[in-house]
Amino acid sequence: MDNLTFRHSILLVEGLKLSRQSSYPVFIAILGAYVFATISNIALIILISTEKKLREPMHLLYCNLPLNDILGTTVILPRLLQDILKDDILTDESERYITYVDCVVQAYFVHIFVAASHYVLIIMAFDRYVAICNPLRYTAIMTNKMVLKLSAFAWGMAVFLVTIMLSLTIRLSRCRYKIENPFCDNASLFKLSCEEGVAVNNVFGLTYTVVLFSFSILSVLITYVKIATVCIKSKNKALNSKAMKTCSSHIAVYLIMLVSGSTFIFLHRFPLFTESRKLASIMFHIVPPGLNPLVYGLQTKEIRQKFTRFWCRKKGN
């Protein structure tokens, strides 16, 4: 297999260790989660884009999140399901292969999903800050042009930094062919190299992760400290109630993303928990995309009412 691997740039992907009996429920669970996350996120995008009452800056900015969630699930789950079906259910083979080019493409979009999750939630926090701390100037500041600028910033930063990170990785030669993960990411790719230059990738990857998480946490924390300060000083029950309603969904979505991502990064540092790390990495692409539309839909009055009316009409028919 070694000669074939290097000659055709075929990599071996280390999937989940599943018995034939456990493959069935795992396949059904992942398929169900993927279908639910995809349909619910698409439904939210369609609802926000077609409903006039929902064409506000807060909801338009939110549209970036379901778009990113669809990307996050689609980039790994269909291939993972294919591997489980082909290798664990239909046959007894346990080896899963992917071409190097496909692996790089998958790793690129995996990191776009992670980075965009943070940047989108940062710009959503900024919107809440303006709405609560500067309500009189909200419509003047949060114009359609500003929404486009903030969205471009979120996606632009993600694309720019991930492109640099993957560019540093693909320059390396390869002496190994095993991806120690259920899917491809930057760390798995540069670990294929035996060059001394891989130290640059280690430093950049660690710095990038620390800066991204620090910038994300500090931005959201400072925003909500300022919002809390305004609410405490005003002693206005109506303002405080509005702040709770509009911010609770954002905080819930942010915490879901942060806990899921932190668990995966934490377990990455302990080789003893390899299987737990693999599971956590997959869950990061399932839990936030699946829970985000539920949290946002249930917390947002207009969306909740729209779905209730739709359900009642359907039931009446």
VMD Tcl script that draws the C-alpha trace (Angstrom):
set ca {
  {0.00 0.00 0.00}
  {2.91 2.41 0.70}
  {4.07 2.71 -2.95}
  {0.50 3.15 -4.16}
  {-0.11 5.79 -1.51}
  {2.84 7.98 -2.45}
  {2.46 7.50 -6.20}
  {-1.21 8.45 -6.34}
  {-1.33 10.75 -3.30}
  {-3.87 8.57 -1.54}
  {-4.22 9.02 2.20}
  {-5.55 6.64 4.81}
  {-8.18 8.21 7.09}
  {-8.44 6.89 10.64}
  {-12.18 6.67 11.17}
  {-14.23 5.79 14.22}
  {-13.65 2.30 15.56}
  {-17.10 0.78 15.18}
  {-18.29 -2.79 15.44}
  {-20.73 -4.03 12.79}
  {-23.57 -3.93 15.36}
  {-22.86 -0.37 16.52}
  {-22.45 0.91 12.93}
  {-26.21 0.83 12.29}
  {-27.34 3.12 15.15}
  {-24.36 5.46 14.60}
  {-25.16 5.73 10.88}
  {-28.86 6.41 11.56}
  {-28.06 8.98 14.29}
  {-25.57 10.92 12.14}
  {-27.86 10.78 9.09}
  {-30.81 12.02 11.16}
  {-28.74 14.84 12.66}
  {-27.46 15.86 9.21}
  {-30.92 15.90 7.62}
  {-32.42 17.82 10.57}
  {-29.62 20.41 10.69}
  {-29.71 20.97 6.92}
  {-33.50 21.28 6.62}
  {-33.91 23.50 9.71}
  {-31.10 25.86 8.67}
  {-32.38 26.12 5.09}
  {-35.90 26.75 6.44}
  {-34.62 29.61 8.62}
  {-32.79 31.23 5.70}
  {-35.89 31.00 3.48}
  {-38.14 32.32 6.27}
  {-35.92 35.33 7.03}
  {-35.40 36.20 3.35}
  {-39.11 35.96 2.44}
  {-40.79 37.42 5.55}
  {-40.81 41.24 5.50}
  {-41.02 41.54 9.30}
  {-37.80 39.57 9.63}
  {-35.75 41.70 7.24}
  {-34.06 43.52 10.09}
  {-30.26 43.82 10.57}
  {-30.30 41.37 13.50}
  {-32.00 38.62 11.46}
  {-30.07 39.37 8.25}
  {-26.78 39.06 10.15}
  {-28.02 35.82 11.65}
  {-28.46 34.37 8.14}
  {-24.67 34.03 8.03}
  {-24.86 31.45 10.83}
  {-27.20 28.89 9.17}
  {-25.21 29.29 5.94}
  {-22.05 28.46 7.86}
  {-23.78 25.59 9.70}
  {-24.84 24.04 6.37}
  {-21.21 24.30 5.24}
  {-19.95 22.77 8.50}
  {-22.21 19.71 8.30}
  {-21.89 19.15 4.55}
  {-18.11 19.30 4.49}
  {-17.66 16.16 6.62}
  {-20.93 14.30 7.37}
  {-21.83 12.97 3.87}
  {-18.34 11.50 3.43}
  {-18.37 10.14 6.99}
  {-21.75 8.49 6.34}
  {-20.42 7.05 3.08}
  {-17.40 5.59 4.89}
  {-19.54 4.04 7.64}
  {-21.99 2.60 5.10}
  {-19.34 1.25 2.74}
  {-16.71 0.04 5.20}
  {-18.63 -0.92 8.36}
  {-22.08 -1.95 7.15}
  {-21.86 -3.25 3.57}
  {-18.35 -4.73 3.88}
  {-15.94 -5.70 6.64}
  {-13.18 -3.35 5.48}
  {-11.95 -0.88 8.08}
  {-9.65 1.21 5.86}
  {-10.90 4.50 4.46}
  {-9.04 6.41 1.75}
  {-9.06 9.96 0.40}
  {-6.93 11.73 -2.20}
  {-4.55 14.41 -0.97}
  {-6.33 17.12 -3.00}
  {-9.75 16.16 -1.57}
  {-8.21 16.13 1.90}
  {-6.82 19.67 1.50}
  {-10.18 20.94 0.20}
  {-12.01 19.32 3.13}
  {-9.52 20.74 5.66}
  {-9.90 24.20 4.11}
  {-13.67 24.29 4.53}
  {-13.52 22.67 7.98}
  {-11.38 25.60 9.18}
  {-13.56 28.14 7.32}
  {-16.52 26.76 9.27}
  {-14.70 27.04 12.62}
  {-13.37 30.57 12.00}
  {-16.61 31.90 10.50}
  {-18.57 30.56 13.52}
  {-16.58 32.91 15.76}
  {-16.58 35.95 13.47}
  {-20.30 35.72 12.68}
  {-21.16 35.58 16.39}
  {-18.84 38.56 17.02}
  {-20.67 40.74 14.46}
  {-24.01 39.59 15.89}
  {-22.82 40.72 19.34}
  {-21.91 44.13 17.86}
  {-25.45 44.44 16.47}
  {-26.93 43.73 19.92}
  {-24.58 46.29 21.47}
  {-25.72 49.04 19.09}
  {-29.41 48.11 19.52}
  {-29.31 48.26 23.33}
  {-26.60 50.81 24.10}
  {-27.32 53.23 21.24}
  {-30.98 52.61 20.27}
  {-31.64 56.10 18.86}
  {-28.86 55.71 16.28}
  {-29.47 52.03 15.56}
  {-31.23 52.51 12.22}
  {-28.60 55.05 11.14}
  {-25.68 52.73 12.03}
  {-27.08 49.30 11.14}
  {-27.99 49.99 7.52}
  {-28.06 47.33 4.79}
  {-24.63 48.57 3.75}
  {-23.30 48.03 7.28}
  {-24.82 44.52 7.37}
  {-22.99 43.70 4.12}
  {-19.73 45.17 5.48}
  {-19.96 43.16 8.71}
  {-20.81 39.96 6.82}
  {-17.91 40.56 4.42}
  {-15.60 41.13 7.41}
  {-16.65 37.83 9.03}
  {-16.20 35.72 5.91}
  {-13.19 37.69 4.64}
  {-11.23 37.22 7.88}
  {-12.03 33.50 7.92}
  {-10.98 32.99 4.29}
  {-7.82 35.13 4.62}
  {-6.42 33.45 7.75}
  {-7.35 29.90 6.74}
  {-5.78 30.43 3.31}
  {-2.49 31.46 4.95}
  {-2.61 28.49 7.33}
  {-3.27 25.90 4.61}
  {-0.72 27.53 2.27}
  {1.96 26.90 4.88}
  {0.88 23.26 5.06}
  {0.65 22.32 1.38}
  {4.23 23.54 0.77}
  {5.52 20.63 2.90}
  {6.62 17.31 1.42}
  {4.99 14.15 2.79}
  {6.59 11.05 4.28}
  {3.44 9.63 5.91}
  {-0.02 8.83 4.59}
  {-2.22 8.35 7.69}
  {-4.72 11.04 8.75}
  {-5.20 10.54 12.50}
  {-8.73 11.92 12.47}
  {-12.16 10.94 11.04}
  {-11.77 13.86 8.59}
  {-9.00 16.11 7.32}
  {-7.84 19.24 9.13}
  {-4.69 21.35 9.13}
  {-2.97 19.56 12.04}
  {-3.58 16.15 10.46}
  {-2.13 17.37 7.16}
  {1.11 18.90 8.43}
  {1.71 15.83 10.62}
  {2.19 13.93 7.34}
  {5.49 15.75 6.86}
  {8.92 14.85 8.28}
  {10.48 18.24 7.46}
  {11.94 20.49 10.15}
  {9.90 23.32 8.65}
  {6.78 21.79 10.19}
  {7.65 23.73 13.37}
  {6.43 26.88 11.57}
  {3.05 25.22 11.04}
  {2.88 24.20 14.70}
  {3.63 27.74 15.88}
  {1.25 29.38 13.40}
  {-1.53 26.88 14.13}
  {-1.24 27.33 17.89}
  {-0.99 31.13 17.61}
  {-3.95 31.24 15.23}
  {-6.11 29.16 17.60}
  {-5.17 31.22 20.69}
  {-5.71 34.56 18.90}
  {-9.04 33.45 17.38}
  {-10.45 32.18 20.68}
  {-9.06 35.15 22.68}
  {-10.39 37.73 20.20}
  {-13.76 35.97 20.09}
  {-14.17 35.61 23.86}
  {-12.91 39.12 24.67}
  {-15.08 40.76 21.99}
  {-18.25 39.04 23.17}
  {-17.37 39.51 26.86}
  {-16.66 43.25 26.50}
  {-19.86 43.70 24.47}
  {-22.03 42.05 27.11}
  {-20.30 43.84 29.98}
  {-21.21 47.14 28.30}
  {-24.77 45.95 27.67}
  {-25.10 44.84 31.32}
  {-23.72 48.20 32.50}
  {-26.29 50.12 30.44}
  {-29.13 47.92 31.72}
  {-28.06 48.33 35.38}
  {-27.70 52.10 35.10}
  {-30.99 52.64 33.28}
  {-33.13 50.64 35.76}
  {-35.64 50.46 32.93}
  {-37.61 47.21 33.11}
  {-38.69 47.44 29.47}
  {-35.08 47.90 28.33}
  {-33.85 45.07 30.53}
  {-36.58 42.76 29.25}
  {-35.72 43.62 25.64}
  {-32.03 43.02 26.31}
  {-32.74 39.61 27.85}
  {-34.94 38.53 24.94}
  {-32.60 39.69 22.18}
  {-29.34 38.59 23.83}
  {-30.31 35.24 25.37}
  {-30.42 33.41 22.03}
  {-27.05 34.86 20.98}
  {-25.43 33.92 24.31}
  {-26.88 30.38 24.13}
  {-25.64 29.87 20.55}
  {-22.21 31.28 21.43}
  {-21.82 29.03 24.48}
  {-22.85 25.94 22.50}
  {-20.20 26.72 19.89}
  {-17.53 27.59 22.47}
  {-18.04 24.49 24.64}
  {-18.15 22.15 21.61}
  {-14.97 23.67 20.13}
  {-13.09 23.85 23.43}
  {-13.82 20.18 24.21}
  {-12.30 19.10 20.90}
  {-9.20 21.31 21.34}
  {-8.73 20.18 24.95}
  {-8.88 16.47 24.05}
  {-6.42 17.06 21.17}
  {-3.68 17.57 23.77}
  {-4.18 14.11 25.32}
  {-3.29 11.13 23.05}
  {-4.84 8.80 25.63}
  {-8.32 10.07 24.70}
  {-7.97 9.54 20.93}
  {-11.43 8.03 20.43}
  {-13.07 10.70 22.59}
  {-11.27 13.38 20.55}
  {-12.53 11.88 17.30}
  {-16.09 11.82 18.62}
  {-15.78 15.42 19.93}
  {-14.48 16.63 16.56}
  {-17.49 15.11 14.80}
  {-19.92 16.46 17.41}
  {-18.62 19.98 16.77}
  {-20.04 19.63 13.25}
  {-23.34 18.20 14.52}
  {-24.31 19.86 17.84}
  {-24.04 23.61 17.04}
  {-25.60 23.33 13.53}
  {-28.44 21.23 14.97}
  {-29.13 23.32 18.08}
  {-28.60 26.82 16.62}
  {-31.85 26.95 14.59}
  {-33.78 25.49 17.54}
  {-32.39 28.03 20.02}
  {-32.76 30.99 17.67}
  {-36.17 29.89 16.39}
  {-37.64 29.33 19.85}
  {-36.17 32.55 21.31}
  {-37.16 34.85 18.41}
  {-40.82 35.81 18.74}
  {-41.43 36.56 15.03}
  {-39.93 33.24 13.89}
  {-41.78 31.31 16.60}
  {-45.11 32.89 15.60}
  {-44.51 32.22 11.91}
  {-43.80 28.53 12.53}
  {-46.83 28.28 14.88}
  {-49.14 29.77 12.21}
  {-47.67 27.47 9.56}
  {-48.13 24.41 11.80}
  {-51.71 25.34 12.72}
  {-52.59 25.87 9.03}
  {-51.08 22.51 8.13}
  {-52.92 20.82 10.99}
  {-56.18 22.47 9.94}
  {-55.85 21.13 6.42}
}
mol new
graphics top color blue
foreach p $ca { graphics top sphere $p radius 0.5 }
foreach p [lrange $ca 0 end-1] q [lrange $ca 1 end] { graphics top cylinder $p $q radius 0.2 }
display resetview
